[in-house]
Amino acid sequence: MLSRRLIVLCVLFFSTILICFSQSDGKTVDQLFTEKGVTEEIQRLTNDCWRLREVNSDSALVLGKRALDLAIKNNIQNELPKIYGFLGVIQLHYLYQTKASISNLQNALKCSLQQKDSVQLAYSYNNLGDLYLMTGNVPLSLRYSEYSVAMFEKLNHPTGKSYSYVNIGLVYREKKEFDLALSYFKKAADLWDELGDQVGIGSVYREIARTYAMKGDLDSAMNYYQKSYSMGIKAENGRYAAFCLNGMANIYYQRKEYDKAKEYYTNAIELNKKQNHDFGLVDNYTGIALVNARKGKQKEGEEYLQLAMHTALKLGVTKQIIEVSKVYIDFYKVLGNFELATLSFEKFHVLYDSVLTVQQFEIINEMERSFEVQSDLTVTEQELKTQKLSEQNLMIIILLMIVIIAVMVWRYRYNQKMNRKLGEMNLTKDKLFSVISHDLRNPFNSLIGFSELLITEIERKDCEKSKKYAKYINQAANEGLKLLTSLLYWSMSQSGKIHFHPEDVQFEEIISELKEFYNTDLNKNQIDLKVENEVEKVFIDPNIVRIVLMNLISNALKYTEVNGTISLSAFQNSSSIHIKVEDSGIGMSESLINKLFNEKSFSQSKAGLRGEQGTGLGLSVVQELVQIHKGKIKVESQEGQGTTFELEFPCIHPGE
């Protein structure tokens, strides 16, 4: 009996250990405590990031990025959805970095699906709805807002429902469905009231006020603006207060109380400038511009319109740019300048058409990006039992559209790629014909001419002239060989016949070969070659490195005066070899440096100081070979002060 009890206790003990071990993913106790500390630090940084989003948006972004780096480094996956979401919201609503926010909001959606975090998934939908509403893409905004509302209602998440009600209210207001928008705003206000969040109530009151104003009920709008303004001042929220001042100024303008409107617009500008809130300034500037139009002050009004457009363009918010363009039309209509009003309308029409085109591309890109996400979403929503039959049918249609669009985009990109390759082949062909017809003819013409003269002088038995012409023939032959060698290497690199074959080599052997190869030219031109080599055995492709250095030293010889200096230095760190070729020659202009490695800018090589000719292919070969070796090349030069080429080649042995 005792033994049975002991066996049962042992089984329970070991079962408990196994369960704990499986729940800890096989981690030790020390690892679990370390992860706990890191998680707490990530959560602290994330909370501080969100707390500072309004008062110091830049600092909030820095803290959020630190939290993200920690989470990725330590593989704390469950914190990623919230961090990505916070970063995206700060960039979108507080820094107005719309393009930068897209990747973070998409990552928040993706991580929410991977972690099956339904709350953060709903927030991700809500934030993407915000993004597309701000860029003026109402269809996509409505789709994501409806997803968010449906999920938060099924989760019965009060805070999430409040945010999503506001968001979908904004979408319906944009669609001019004001009563429907007001119903969602009031539902959000009731929820914030239950939660005791005065800042939330104030922000919703501001949206209610704006909706009433758009509906034409100015008294109700003024009442809600005043309530929201009081709450914003009490909470020391300058941005919200400035929005309310601008809204009240709009009402005074509609009531034709222009002096009062200008006063409120001016006060809003002061508040927005204190908060560095350029987004709010755009509406303030356009408001004052229209007030000036009513007073017949065209020049002053145009100055404010220019300020508004400049600020909107700087922010890059499409919706604001369109609104400012519309105000230009109203401005000139008020002044009675129908010629400028018509011109402004034409500009607005062009801008609006371009924005519609962008929206279409956004829809295509969105479908392409979310192809895999939608598959995961279907599984997640089935597990949460939140997807209805109508939504499933809609998803099938969207997936079919994505496949069709993906095929169309692929074919378009494939055709573009083929056209680019064809253009490059034509450029290569033109250069090849140019070199053959021009550069290679010169050495052979010299060979033929001087050989005829040599024959004549030999017949006359004039040894001095014979030696002279033989020397010219030798020089022309060497030049022709160099040209042919450059052309050979270039054509091989263009056709992909040079392959990367690294091996262990003694770098000093390459240096010795180069010194011996150029010894005659160096002595003949009285140029000193200084070598400082700290590299011993190294894992590189010796042929590629040798050809690159030969081209660079040949160039240095061509453009270095008598009694000049060429320096070759090399050192190695743990992962790469660094080589520098420096000369005291004539140097290069900045414009020439910019064209140096441009493969589409074929130009005739400048003749050397001693009449040496070239194809202009040497540095193209160098660039190609450095890329094949996965290396880097940099050049520094000034006219009259020499040139320095710096090379870096990776040299990590695969066994290391």
FIFIDREN-565541 format. One line per 10 residues: number of its first residue (from 0); their letters; for each residue x, y, z of C-alpha. Coordinates in pm, whole numbers. Layout:
# FIFIDREN-565541
NUM) a) X/Y/Z  ... $
//
This chain:
# FIFIDREN-565541
0) mlsrrlivlc) 0/0/0  281/235/98  476/153/-216  172/228/-432  129/567/-268  500/638/-318  475/546/-687  169/773/-729  350/1061/-556  658/1012/-777 $
10) vlffstilic) 442/1006/-1091  266/1327/-982  601/1491/-896  762/1410/-1229  442/1497/-1417  445/1839/-1253  810/1888/-1353  736/1784/-1711  436/2018/-1733  641/2310/-1597 $
20) fsqsdgktvd) 924/2226/-1834  692/2211/-2136  527/2541/-2040  867/2707/-2013  965/2593/-2365  1258/2397/-2226  1420/2703/-2063  1615/2691/-1740  1505/2877/-1426  1780/3137/-1481 $
30) qlftekgvte) 1664/3190/-1839  1303/3234/-1727  1400/3493/-1465  1616/3677/-1721  1331/3680/-1972  1095/3810/-1705  1328/4102/-1634  1362/4184/-2003  984/4165/-2051  929/4405/-1762 $
40) eiqrltndcw) 1180/4649/-1915  1008/4622/-2255  668/4688/-2096  807/4989/-1907  952/5138/-2225  628/5067/-2417  412/5235/-2150  643/5539/-2138  631/5556/-2517  251/5576/-2515 $
50) rlrevnsdsa) 242/5819/-2219  471/6068/-2396  305/6045/-2738  142/6390/-2715  381/6592/-2498  703/6470/-2664  636/6261/-2974  1004/6233/-3079  1108/6095/-2739  810/5859/-2743 $
60) lvlgkraldl) 926/5723/-3080  1280/5667/-2946  1148/5475/-2643  921/5266/-2865  1211/5173/-3092  1421/5070/-2789  1139/4845/-2673  1111/4697/-3024  1488/4628/-3044  1480/4454/-2704 $
70) aiknniqnel) 1177/4243/-2798  1329/4133/-3130  1673/4067/-2980  1532/3855/-2697  1255/3696/-2908  972/3830/-2686  710/3780/-2957  397/3852/-2752  500/4217/-2697  553/4293/-3068 $
80) pkiygflgvi) 190/4365/-3173  146/4642/-2917  490/4799/-2981  445/4804/-3359  96/4948/-3312  217/5228/-3080  501/5319/-3317  265/5332/-3615  7/5547/-3432  271/5797/-3311 $
90) qlhylyqtka) 415/5830/-3662  67/5865/-3813  -117/6095/-3569  156/6285/-3387  451/6309/-3627  243/6280/-3949  500/6046/-4104  234/5866/-4304  464/5654/-4522  685/5555/-4229 $
100) sisnlqnalk) 381/5442/-4028  263/5193/-4292  525/4924/-4226  477/4943/-3847  98/4916/-3875  131/4623/-4119  378/4453/-3882  134/4505/-3593  -137/4327/-3795  97/4043/-3893 $
110) cslqqkdsvq) 228/3987/-3537  -125/4001/-3393  -225/3718/-3625  85/3515/-3542  28/3556/-3167  -350/3510/-3206  -390/3831/-3005  -747/3925/-3093  -739/4256/-2900  -427/4385/-3077 $
120) laysynnlgd) -564/4250/-3406  -874/4467/-3361  -654/4768/-3275  -447/4699/-3587  -759/4712/-3803  -864/5035/-3633  -521/5195/-3691  -514/5092/-4058  -858/5248/-4092  -708/5570/-3953 $
130) lylmtgnvpl) -420/5550/-4199  -637/5519/-4508  -880/5785/-4387  -591/6030/-4342  -467/5959/-4695  -819/6012/-4831  -886/5648/-4921  -1237/5611/-4779  -1319/5260/-4920  -1018/5096/-4754 $
140) slryseysva) -1075/5297/-4435  -1435/5178/-4413  -1336/4815/-4465  -1079/4813/-4183  -1301/5020/-3950  -1588/4772/-3989  -1350/4485/-3907  -1237/4668/-3593  -1589/4751/-3468  -1710/4393/-3524 $
150) mfeklnhptg) -1415/4241/-3334  -1426/4482/-3038  -1801/4434/-2999  -1762/4055/-2991  -1472/4086/-2746  -1674/4339/-2541  -1364/4554/-2501  -1481/4901/-2377  -1169/5103/-2462  -1131/4935/-2800 $
160) ksysyvnigl) -1500/4990/-2878  -1463/5359/-2796  -1174/5405/-3037  -1340/5203/-3312  -1673/5386/-3277  -1492/5717/-3324  -1305/5583/-3622  -1607/5448/-3805  -1792/5771/-3720  -1516/5964/-3898 $
170) vyrekkefdl) -1554/5742/-4204  -1932/5794/-4221  -1884/6169/-4175  -1646/6164/-4471  -1923/5990/-4665  -2164/6275/-4562  -2378/6032/-4359  -2389/6274/-4064  -2666/6116/-3854  -2497/5776/-3867 $
180) alsyfkkaad) -2165/5938/-3777  -2323/6120/-3477  -2475/5796/-3349  -2129/5632/-3337  -1969/5939/-3177  -2232/5948/-2902  -2187/5575/-2835  -1813/5642/-2796  -1877/5938/-2561  -2104/5722/-2341 $
190) lwdelgdqvg) -1834/5454/-2316  -1563/5710/-2225  -1800/5848/-1961  -1843/5500/-1811  -1464/5459/-1810  -1421/5803/-1647  -1185/5926/-1920  -1236/6304/-1956  -972/6336/-2230  -1156/6073/-2433 $
200) igsvyreiar) -1490/6252/-2385  -1334/6584/-2489  -1188/6437/-2807  -1526/6286/-2904  -1707/6614/-2830  -1474/6783/-3077  -1574/6535/-3350  -1944/6577/-3263  -1902/6955/-3290  -1737/6930/-3628 $
210) tyamkgdlds) -2011/6697/-3753  -2285/6937/-3644  -2098/7220/-3818  -2080/7020/-4143  -2450/6940/-4104  -2532/7313/-4069  -2639/7310/-3700  -2401/7586/-3588  -2548/7638/-3239  -2504/7270/-3144 $
220) amnyyqksys) -2156/7275/-3297  -2052/7581/-3092  -2187/7422/-2773  -1981/7103/-2819  -1669/7296/-2927  -1684/7503/-2606  -1723/7188/-2393  -1431/7018/-2570  -1214/7332/-2544  -1269/7352/-2167 $
230) mgikaengry) -1174/6985/-2125  -864/7031/-2343  -743/7331/-2139  -811/7147/-1813  -611/6844/-1937  -335/7078/-2069  -383/6930/-2413  -282/7214/-2644  -351/7026/-2968  -712/6948/-2879 $
240) aafclngman) -769/7305/-2758  -626/7445/-3085  -856/7221/-3290  -1155/7356/-3096  -1046/7719/-3145  -1021/7656/-3519  -1368/7498/-3519  -1519/7795/-3334  -1344/8031/-3575  -1508/7844/-3866 $
250) iyyqrkeydk) -1849/7899/-3707  -1786/8272/-3661  -1680/8285/-4026  -2005/8118/-4134  -2195/8371/-3921  -2003/8648/-4102  -1837/8763/-3778  -1503/8792/-3957  -1310/8987/-3691  -1408/8730/-3429 $
260) akeyytnaie) -1314/8447/-3666  -969/8599/-3729  -913/8636/-3353  -987/8267/-3293  -777/8153/-3591  -485/8361/-3456  -520/8210/-3108  -524/7861/-3263  -204/7941/-3455  -28/8045/-3133 $
270) lnkkqnhdfg) -132/7723/-2959  -30/7503/-3253  310/7672/-3284  376/7613/-2913  297/7245/-2970  497/7230/-3298  171/7103/-3450  205/7178/-3822  -98/6963/-3907  -332/7200/-3720 $
280) lvdnytgial) -168/7509/-3870  -290/7422/-4220  -659/7477/-4129  -570/7793/-3933  -389/7945/-4231  -668/7865/-4480  -926/8011/-4238  -740/8344/-4210  -693/8347/-4589  -1071/8330/-4641 $
290) vnarkgkqke) -1127/8602/-4379  -886/8827/-4571  -1074/8748/-4891  -1398/8863/-4728  -1222/9189/-4636  -1082/9232/-4988  -721/9179/-4878  -604/8958/-5164  -227/8986/-5105  -247/8901/-4732 $
300) geeylqlamh) -483/8614/-4806  -253/8471/-5074  38/8476/-4828  -162/8264/-4583  -268/8027/-4861  97/7982/-4960  183/7907/-4596  -97/7650/-4583  12/7475/-4904  379/7479/-4803 $
310) talklgvtkq) 294/7320/-4465  62/7060/-4622  326/6962/-4878  590/6936/-4605  366/6700/-4407  283/6504/-4722  -79/6444/-4611  -278/6404/-4934  -612/6494/-4781  -481/6829/-4654 $
320) iievskvyid) -318/6914/-4988  -654/6861/-5161  -837/7073/-4901  -594/7363/-4947  -640/7337/-5326  -1018/7364/-5277  -976/7671/-5055  -784/7842/-5338  -1100/7814/-5551  -1326/7955/-5275 $
330) fykvlgnfel) -1074/8232/-5202  -1080/8372/-5557  -1457/8324/-5585  -1505/8542/-5276  -1281/8808/-5430  -1476/8789/-5756  -1163/8694/-5951  -1325/8421/-6159  -1026/8387/-6393  -798/8280/-6105 $
340) atlsfekfhv) -1082/8075/-5955  -1113/7883/-6283  -738/7832/-6299  -738/7707/-5938  -1023/7469/-6023  -826/7324/-6313  -524/7266/-6085  -750/7107/-5824  -904/6877/-6086  -558/6756/-6199 $
350) lydsvltvqq) -451/6703/-5838  -771/6517/-5751  -736/6286/-6051  -376/6206/-5951  -489/6127/-5596  -757/5891/-5728  -487/5714/-5930  -271/5681/-5619  -568/5539/-5431  -614/5272/-5695 $
360) feiinemers) -249/5173/-5661  -291/5170/-5282  -576/4923/-5319  -367/4701/-5550  -63/4716/-5322  -278/4654/-5016  -428/4344/-5173  -83/4221/-5274  61/4279/-4925  -226/4114/-4746 $
370) fevqsdltvt) -251/3795/-4956  -80/3573/-4696  -223/3776/-4407  -577/3708/-4521  -519/3332/-4512  -404/3354/-4149  -693/3587/-4075  -947/3333/-4200  -808/3067/-3964  -794/3309/-3669 $
380) eqelktqkls) -1146/3437/-3719  -1277/3083/-3751  -1111/2989/-3420  -1264/3298/-3260  -1601/3222/-3429  -1629/3582/-3552  -1669/3539/-3926  -2012/3524/-4083  -2106/3351/-4407  -2128/3681/-4600 $
390) eqnlmiiill) -1774/3776/-4487  -1641/3440/-4607  -1791/3495/-4951  -1641/3843/-4963  -1301/3702/-4867  -1313/3453/-5157  -1388/3735/-5402  -1100/3944/-5263  -857/3652/-5289  -957/3593/-5652 $
400) miviiavmvw) -901/3962/-5723  -562/3947/-5553  -457/3652/-5770  -565/3830/-6088  -397/4155/-5989  -82/3971/-5875  -55/3803/-6218  -103/4138/-6392  159/4307/-6173  402/4018/-6225 $
410) ryrynqkmnr) 364/4037/-6601  409/4414/-6596  727/4388/-6384  860/4103/-6598  816/4311/-6916  986/4605/-6749  1279/4384/-6650  1315/4250/-7004  1306/4604/-7146  1578/4713/-6904 $
420) klgemnltkd) 1795/4416/-7003  1744/4493/-7371  1848/4854/-7314  2162/4742/-7129  2250/4501/-7410  2215/4781/-7666  2444/5004/-7460  2699/4723/-7433  2683/4659/-7808  2728/5030/-7887 $
430) klfsvishdl) 3028/5055/-7656  3185/4742/-7803  3151/4872/-8158  3287/5211/-8048  3598/5053/-7893  3661/4825/-8191  3605/5096/-8453  3793/5375/-8276  4021/5282/-7987  4164/4956/-8124 $
440) rnpfnsligf) 4232/5104/-8468  4474/5365/-8332  4745/5121/-8204  4724/4914/-8522  4748/5224/-8742  5059/5320/-8544  5204/4969/-8586  5149/4974/-8962  5282/5328/-9005  5595/5290/-8797 $
450) selliteier) 5669/4942/-8935  5670/5091/-9289  5906/5365/-9173  6123/5102/-9001  6154/4902/-9323  6262/5216/-9508  6524/5310/-9248  6661/4953/-9234  6706/4966/-9611  6891/5297/-9564 $
460) kdcekskkya) 7086/5135/-9277  6999/5422/-9044  7029/5248/-8706  6928/5545/-8491  6598/5601/-8668  6539/5225/-8684  6575/5202/-8305  6345/5501/-8265  6071/5350/-8485  6115/5006/-8325 $
470) kyinqaaneg) 6060/5171/-7988  5739/5335/-8119  5622/4998/-8253  5688/4835/-7917  5497/5111/-7738  5200/5084/-7977  5196/4704/-7936  5191/4737/-7557  4910/4993/-7572  4712/4766/-7804 $
480) lklltsllyw) 4765/4472/-7566  4641/4678/-7272  4334/4788/-7466  4258/4431/-7572  4307/4306/-7213  4065/4570/-7075  3814/4487/-7347  3847/4113/-7273  3791/4155/-6899  3501/4393/-6958 $
490) smsqsgkihf) 3326/4163/-7206  3373/3866/-6971  3222/4059/-6681  2928/4175/-6897  2855/3821/-7011  2888/3674/-6661  3191/3457/-6745  3399/3578/-6450  3306/3372/-6143  3395/3410/-5778 $
500) hpedvqfeei) 3649/3144/-5665  3802/3240/-5330  4093/3048/-5182  4362/3084/-4918  4649/3290/-5064  4960/3467/-4941  4881/3830/-5015  5251/3917/-5030  5279/3701/-5345  5020/3920/-5524 $
510) iselkefynt) 5208/4233/-5414  5539/4091/-5541  5385/4003/-5882  5252/4358/-5918  5586/4517/-5825  5770/4297/-6075  5510/4356/-6349  5526/4736/-6322  5897/4764/-6243  5995/4863/-6600 $
520) dlnknqidlk) 5722/5128/-6635  5800/5268/-6291  6171/5302/-6366  6110/5442/-6715  5877/5714/-6582  6082/5771/-6262  5781/5700/-6036  5825/5557/-5688  5593/5271/-5576  5565/5255/-5195 $
530) venevekvfi) 5413/4940/-5043  5287/4889/-4686  5142/4540/-4645  5014/4406/-4312  4820/4117/-4468  4958/3763/-4464  4739/3464/-4547  4390/3565/-4660  4077/3399/-4807  4002/3590/-5131 $
540) dpnivrivlm) 3974/3539/-5507  4334/3617/-5613  4250/3662/-5983  3981/3923/-5919  4192/4115/-5666  4495/4102/-5899  4299/4238/-6199  4144/4515/-5988  4481/4628/-5852  4643/4611/-6198 $
550) nlisnalkyt) 4375/4843/-6338  4410/5090/-6051  4792/5095/-6066  4782/5135/-6446  4550/5433/-6406  4779/5583/-6141  5081/5544/-6374  4899/5716/-6661  4815/6027/-6461  5118/6065/-6231 $
560) evngtislsa) 5399/6301/-6330  5771/6218/-6341  5922/6183/-5988  5572/6122/-5854  5463/5860/-5598  5215/5573/-5595  5131/5416/-5258  4980/5070/-5211  4876/4978/-4856  4680/4684/-4716 $
570) fqnsssihik) 4558/4570/-4375  4312/4310/-4249  4051/4293/-3972  3839/3999/-3856  3606/3997/-4156  3762/4191/-4443  4075/4311/-4617  4122/4684/-4681  4341/4806/-4969  4429/5163/-5061 $
580) vedsgigmse) 4587/5279/-5390  4696/5642/-5368  4883/5856/-5622  5024/6209/-5636  4892/6265/-5988  4672/6523/-6155  4352/6418/-5976  3992/6440/-6101  3707/6691/-6094  3392/6624/-5892 $
590) slinklfnek) 3183/6586/-6209  3421/6319/-6342  3412/6130/-6008  3030/6123/-6025  3047/5958/-6372  3331/5723/-6285  3136/5408/-6203  2822/5485/-6402  2779/5183/-6628  2528/5372/-6846 $
600) sfsqskaglr) 2767/5665/-6902  3026/5540/-7149  3286/5810/-7219  3621/5819/-7392  3911/5775/-7152  4129/6083/-7103  4476/6042/-7255  4760/5981/-7007  5034/6232/-6932  5264/6046/-7172 $
610) geqgtglgls) 5004/6002/-7448  4870/5664/-7325  4526/5582/-7468  4243/5388/-7305  3896/5251/-7374  3728/5402/-7069  3651/5044/-6963  3915/4998/-6692  3711/5134/-6403  3395/4968/-6535 $
620) vvqelvqihk) 3584/4638/-6509  3697/4730/-6158  3340/4808/-6051  3206/4481/-6195  3480/4270/-6032  3442/4437/-5692  3069/4358/-5703  3137/3997/-5802  3366/3972/-5497  3087/4131/-5287 $
630) gkikvesqeg) 3325/4411/-5196  3310/4791/-5181  3504/5066/-5363  3535/5434/-5279  3726/5715/-5452  3849/6051/-5326  4020/6303/-5551  4083/6670/-5613  4226/6828/-5924  4601/6872/-5889 $
640) qgttfelefp) 4616/6683/-5557  4611/6317/-5658  4358/6035/-5630  4288/5767/-5369  4094/5444/-5430  3984/5247/-5122  3882/4883/-5155  3719/4647/-4908  3686/4273/-4978  3517/4025/-4741 $
650) cihpge) 3754/3742/-4649  3564/3516/-4410  3646/3150/-4461  3326/2935/-4483  3462/2714/-4206  3485/3006/-3963 $
//
